[in-house]
Amino acid sequence: MEERLKQLNNRAAAQGQYVLYWMQQSQRAHYNHALEFAVDQANNLRKPLLVLFVLTGGYPEANLRHYRFMLEGLSDTMKRLRNRGIRMIVLQGEVVKTVVRASRQACILVTDRGYLRIQREWRRDIAGAAECPCIQVESDVVVPIEAVSEKEQYTAGTIRPRIHRQLEFYLLPIRGKELLFPSLSVEPDVLFPGAGTADAGPVLAEGNIRLIEDSLELDRSVKPVDWIHGGTTEALARLEDYIDSRLAYFDERRNDPAEDYLSHMSPYLHFGQISALYIALQVGEANTPAVASYLEELIVRRELAMNFVYFNPDYDSYQCLPGWAGKTLLEHELDPRPYVYRLNELEQAGTHDDYWNAAQKELMSRGKMHGYMRMYWGKKILEWSPGPAEAFETALYLNNRYSIDGRDANGFAGVAWCFGKHDRAWSERPVFGKVRYMNDRGLERKFRIREYVSRIG
């Protein structure tokens, strides 16, 4: 690898005005391996570094709620990069064309890694069209997927030992480097003719997030939330407070919807505004038995989801289910349902079940649902839909539409789990077949579930 980089650097040194880092999944200036690699390359080549982010209004299923959180984060990242002397430009446009155009003046193109289908397609197409060397750097997971397995893993039990064997090599701190050569001081329009025009849309700058939102073609029917805001600065403050005040109770109280012992890091992880590695290192220093449980969720469960979307091409469809789950649900597809609700009734929390309605209301109003309630929520959609395939589509639609951290590996895996993915066969029963069942009596037995309903109320 080092010899290959040396060859690329020798070839790139004589051409190009800058090193280009196309930031996409890892939307942060803090603990970002791709950024630090780009800084290192800029220093070696004695060139300035330019960070580019491309906004597109057509990202699948994204709406104003998602874009507001992302733009808040990008604004924060822009400030943090400026403090390091690094120029960041956020442009509107078609992703592949914009990045390829920017790479024409670059010595080398560096990018971070994303696992979803559209992210992999972007990187493939850009690498095929760019004239300069392109290097992808992992900064979204603790242990790179290929280092864990060469195929899809079917449960946490099969992937856990594979990840744990690798942790000593990857669970290590990184250090930011100083950029030795001044960043580009020219305006975006010089590098990208037409940037900031009426056709291209305004360029992100401090204080103009609403202007950017207004210029994008977005679904505006799902409003932004006000209890949580995007950005690395917000994420780091929340993490510090959580470790100091609530982490110690994570192991015993995280599943109780009536309490709030979750870290709420998932929206920040979704947009790459905080590093999973950094969270793991900070949590690992805490003196509490809850550390092991938290790291199980952050590393093993999250990276099982990454493995799922990387190796299973049907990760966002009913076809992703394991054979036993698909078979047993098909055998019970015509079983009588105790209740049947259509999408609009579910979306408006119009069922007979106060607990389920509260979960749906939490998702709609807060953009996030308590993890245990999301399992119950998904199971009941399966139970109350005309058939399992329609139930799967409904659950995925609602989660992707309203959840700030929907539309990612954890979201796809979480919905699929409700239908048997990453689980085992249980005792057979109507409608569910051998897929795990959940009911309201379990909520009442384990938790003060009425308090949850009142809090969401």
PyMOL commands that set and color helices and strands:
alter all, ss='L'
color gray80, all
select helices_A, chain A and resi 2-13+33-45+64-83+95-103+117-129+145-148+156-170+188-191+209-215+232-245+247-253+266-270+276-284+290-311+318-320+323-331+343-347+354-366+371-384+388-402+409-417+440-446+449-456
alter helices_A, ss='H'
color red, helices_A
select strands_A, chain A and resi 18-22+49-55+87-92+106-111+134-136
alter strands_A, ss='S'
color yellow, strands_A
deselect
rebuild
show_as cartoon
